[in-house]
Amino acid sequence: MLLPLRSTFARYLPVHLLLAIAVALDGYLHLKSVFVHAGRPNFDFFASFETWRGAIDAVGLFDAPRTLLGLCLVFMALGLLLRARVAWAFSLLNLAVIGVLGFLGTASPVLEIYTFAVFALLLGAWPRFDRASVAAGSLYAVIAICSLLAYAVFGSLYLGSEFAPPINDMDAAVYFSVVTMSTVGYGDIVPHTVVARYFTLSMIILGITVFATSVSAIAGPVIGGNVKRIIKGRIAHAMRHDHIILAGASALACAVYPVLRAHGYPVTVIVPEDVEHTYPEDADLIQGDASTSAVLTQAGVSKARYVLALHGDDAENAFIVLAAKDVAGPDTKTVAVANTPEHMTKLSRVQPDIVFSLQQLVGELLARTLSGEKIDQTFVDSLFTGSKNA
């Protein structure tokens, strides 16, 4: 009784969805905590201070970054919904930093415990976030760049008097931040205190890091997937030797594949493009027309033991056998299935080494079993050569 309930619960409320909600809620609670402590700040609130430093001090030096990290957590929840690994890693980092800032700032003990619990649950669920998503990578890049810009702008405003000339307005802060983050550095605004210099160094280091990781987060899944497919294809081609080529995506072909693998045979599958199949993801699979020499050569037909033409169309099976005979090695044998028993004779004319009809095979075996007749190797061989119908 409990197992079906668990299965239904996991189906409609998967773990990654619950964690995404928990992370978004944590970000919202930290935002609410900062706003409540600062008296629900708005633009009038900031305008009541003569300097930006006074406004930031009123919110709290540790609480001001917490608003930014809280927003980041809310947006990162979208990446967690996609089960993206980059969103998982960035959320863990944000949770760790916001927890420390909350402890040093004005976060309540209950909120700190909740943040720690979400961090622990997210850390324990790492196997579920295994996808390299371009969408999540793009989201990470936008959030990371915006977060760094906000850090640079408000840091520049907070330390404005420690620059020459002083940074007293938003325009100067944005200009200095972008120039510094991009490592251009025109030198028209210069830090003249130790604190300001270390802050500028942090902007440069974070700028290089964020831009580099943002590019890799977006381009990595695309480039990595292509490289993986290329390398996998070349390695598989080099290792194909003394194997079986299984051509087709019919129910029979998909049923034969696991049996061959269970007996330890290396199998290379050829399926037509844009055709659905049930072969496993780790199968050595080539998409293309198995009746063409180029595709059969790619599948290593010259070194194959057998070519199994198990297509759902008997004419296609005949063409596969003919193509295989043109490029196959001297020891390669061909096997073809006649989906319609009446086509056994026609398929035999292309001279496959073995030709059989599944319906005839089952019918003959069932009839002999019911009648008590002996089933010997000679009888089985006749079924797989079509001699009974010849």
NORWO-V292885 format. One record per helix or strand of 3 or more residues. SS is the DSSP state (H for helix, E for strand). FROM is the first residue (numbers start at 1). TO is the last residue. Records with the same first field share a line. If there is no record, write none. Layout:
SS: FROM-TO + FROM-TO
This chain:
H: 2-12 + 15-37 + 43-47 + 52-59 + 61-81 + 85-104 + 109-124 + 126-128 + 134-158 + 160-162 + 170-181 + 194-239 + 251-262 + 293-298 + 301-303 + 314-327 + 341-348 + 358-371 + 377-383
E: 244-247 + 267-271 + 284-287 + 306-309 + 333-337 + 354-356
